Amino acid sequence: MPPNVGGVATTELDPSTRGPVSGVGIESQDILAMTDQMMRDMLQNPLLANPARPPQVIVDAQYFQNLSSQRLNVNAITDRLRIGLSRAAQGRMVFVSRESFGVVADERAMRRGGRVDVGTLGLTRAQAGGDFRLVGRLNSLDQRNPRTGMVQRYNQVTFEMIDLERGVIVWSGLYEFARAAADDILYR
């Protein structure tokens, strides 16, 4: 097959900066800035980061809704936030993996059935429960001028940490921005 003579060579990019292909939606630099801001805010909250016992926190995409007009894999936000928090918290928070519930249940059944030993940590009565869970929403408001083709989008991402026993919000965060462009790009 002949080489793509008219093509463009691959370019390495810094995900924290705007790249050559950008539009009015949420992009890599927004995810990095937003999750860094949320992480810093959460680690300053005494209920989350400084209690007598480290709280057990669930941070995944199960209760994070994309209600915006943009197609976006919300795992890109929640995974980066959880990993960043886990690193920065240094034991001040313990993270519960609901995504691994089935894997853990299978291992527990093999241990209790005598098919494998109990490992080095021993047995517990049940899988870990969560004290707090992250919920959130991605919203947008779009405008388009049919005469000029100009597109404008207001993007809003909200995060809340919910006390899973009492149902109260112990922390909230908001990240928002607006952009305009002559032509929007296709997000996949």
C-alpha positions in Angstrom: 0.0 0.0 0.0 1.5 3.4 -0.9 2.3 5.9 1.9 -0.1 8.6 2.7 1.8 11.4 1.0 -0.7 14.1 1.8 -1.2 13.0 5.4 -0.1 14.6 8.6 2.5 13.0 10.8 1.5 11.9 14.3 2.3 14.6 16.9 2.8 14.0 20.6 0.7 16.4 22.7 0.6 17.6 26.3 -2.9 16.6 27.5 -3.0 19.6 29.8 -3.0 22.0 26.9 -5.4 22.7 24.0 -4.4 20.7 20.9 -4.7 21.5 17.2 -8.1 19.8 17.1 -10.4 21.5 19.5 -14.0 22.6 19.8 -16.5 23.9 22.3 -16.9 20.8 24.4 -15.0 19.2 27.3 -11.5 18.2 26.3 -8.4 16.7 27.9 -7.1 19.9 29.4 -10.6 20.5 31.0 -10.6 17.0 32.5 -7.1 17.5 34.0 -7.9 21.0 35.4 -11.3 19.9 36.7 -10.2 16.8 38.5 -7.1 18.5 40.0 -9.4 21.3 41.3 -11.9 18.8 42.8 -9.2 16.7 44.3 -7.6 19.7 46.1 -11.1 20.8 47.3 -12.0 17.3 48.7 -8.7 17.0 50.5 -9.3 20.2 52.3 -12.7 19.0 53.6 -12.3 17.8 57.2 -15.2 15.3 56.9 -13.4 13.5 54.0 -9.7 13.9 54.7 -9.2 14.3 58.4 -11.6 12.1 60.4 -10.4 9.8 63.2 -10.8 6.8 60.9 -10.3 7.1 57.1 -13.7 7.1 55.4 -14.5 4.5 52.8 -15.2 6.3 49.6 -16.7 5.2 46.3 -15.7 7.2 43.2 -16.9 5.6 40.0 -19.1 6.6 37.1 -22.2 4.7 38.2 -24.0 7.8 39.4 -22.4 10.3 37.2 -24.8 11.4 34.4 -23.9 12.9 31.1 -26.9 15.2 30.3 -25.0 17.4 28.0 -25.1 17.5 24.2 -21.6 16.2 24.0 -20.7 12.5 23.8 -18.2 11.8 26.6 -17.0 8.8 28.4 -17.5 9.9 32.0 -15.1 7.2 33.2 -12.3 9.6 31.9 -13.4 12.0 34.7 -14.2 9.7 37.5 -11.2 7.4 37.0 -8.7 10.3 37.0 -10.4 11.8 40.1 -10.3 8.5 42.0 -6.7 7.8 41.1 -5.5 11.3 41.9 -7.4 11.2 45.2 -6.0 7.8 46.1 -2.4 9.0 45.5 -2.8 12.4 47.2 -4.9 11.2 50.2 -2.1 8.9 51.4 -4.3 6.7 53.5 -6.6 9.5 54.7 -9.3 7.9 52.5 -9.9 4.3 51.6 -11.5 3.6 48.2 -14.1 1.0 47.7 -14.4 -0.6 44.3 -18.0 -1.4 43.3 -16.8 -2.2 39.8 -14.9 -5.2 41.3 -17.8 -6.5 43.4 -18.2 -9.6 41.3 -14.5 -10.4 41.3 -14.3 -10.0 45.1 -17.5 -12.1 45.5 -16.0 -15.0 43.4 -12.7 -14.9 45.4 -14.7 -14.9 48.7 -16.8 -17.9 47.6 -13.6 -19.8 46.7 -12.0 -19.0 50.0 -15.1 -20.0 52.0 -15.5 -23.2 49.9 -12.0 -24.3 50.7 -10.9 -24.1 47.1 -8.2 -21.5 47.9 -6.6 -20.4 51.2 -7.6 -17.2 53.0 -4.5 -15.3 51.8 -2.5 -13.1 54.2 -5.3 -10.7 55.3 -7.8 -13.3 56.5 -11.6 -13.3 56.2 -14.1 -10.5 56.8 -17.8 -10.8 57.4 -18.7 -8.9 54.2 -17.3 -6.7 51.5 -16.5 -3.1 52.4 -19.4 -0.7 52.5 -19.0 2.9 51.5 -19.3 5.9 53.9 -19.4 8.4 51.0 -20.1 8.2 47.3 -19.4 10.6 44.4 -22.4 11.6 42.3 -22.4 14.1 39.5 -23.8 15.6 36.4 -22.5 17.0 33.1 -24.8 19.7 31.7 -24.5 22.0 28.7 -26.4 24.8 27.0 -25.8 25.2 23.2 -26.4 28.0 20.8 -25.9 28.1 17.1 -26.2 31.1 14.8 -27.5 29.7 11.5 -26.3 32.8 9.5 -22.7 32.7 10.6 -22.3 29.0 11.7 -21.0 30.2 15.0 -21.5 27.7 17.8 -21.4 28.4 21.5 -21.5 26.0 24.5 -21.7 26.5 28.2 -20.4 23.4 30.0 -21.1 22.7 33.6 -19.9 19.7 35.6 -21.1 19.2 39.2 -19.8 16.8 41.8 -21.3 16.0 45.1 -20.1 13.6 47.8 -23.0 11.9 49.5 -23.1 10.5 53.0 -24.4 7.0 52.3 -26.0 6.5 55.7 -27.7 9.9 56.2 -28.1 11.0 52.6 -26.6 14.4 53.2 -24.2 16.2 50.9 -20.8 16.6 52.6 -19.0 18.2 49.7 -19.9 19.9 46.4 -17.8 21.0 43.5 -18.6 22.9 40.3 -16.5 23.3 37.2 -17.8 25.4 34.4 -16.7 27.2 31.2 -18.1 28.5 27.9 -16.5 28.4 24.4 -17.4 29.6 21.0 -16.1 28.6 17.5 -17.1 29.1 13.9 -17.5 25.3 13.5 -17.6 22.7 16.2 -15.8 19.5 15.9 -17.2 16.0 16.2 -16.5 14.4 19.6 -16.4 10.6 19.9 
